[in-house]
Every structure is written in structure tokens, then in C-alpha cells.
């Protein structure tokens, strides 16, 4: 979160990922760092027990969000 918020404050688009389990914590940290509207890209929890193919599916599910976040002005 720290790096993502720092980049955004510097005017550079940044993407931060978190699993749904940590959504509230990520939002709270963004707010504490001074960017309460910072959008975290959420991926379904958990990740650790997944197969490689399942991880790819989760990444594919949020890819459009990633592109939008990094190309937004």
C-alpha cells in the first residue's frame, strides 16, 4: 500500500492487489496514508492453495481493472 499510495500522490498511476480477506485492511491503510479513495484491486481469497491454472484465472478476472487503473488520467 505504501508504494502504491506514494506513486499516486506523485501523479503516477499505481495498482495494488489484495485478496478479498484483506480488503478492509487495505482500504484502512490507504486512508491512513492520506488517500481514502485509493482503489485496491481485489482478488478472491485464498490464493495459496490454488493450482497455477486457477491463479491465472484469478489474474485474468482482474486484468481489465489493472489496465484501467494504470491508463486512467
Buried (B, 14 or more C-beta within 10 A) or exposed (E): BEEBBBBBEEEEEBBBBBBEEBBEEBBEBBEEBEBEEBBBBBBBEEEEEEEEEEEEEBEEEBEEBEEEBEEEE
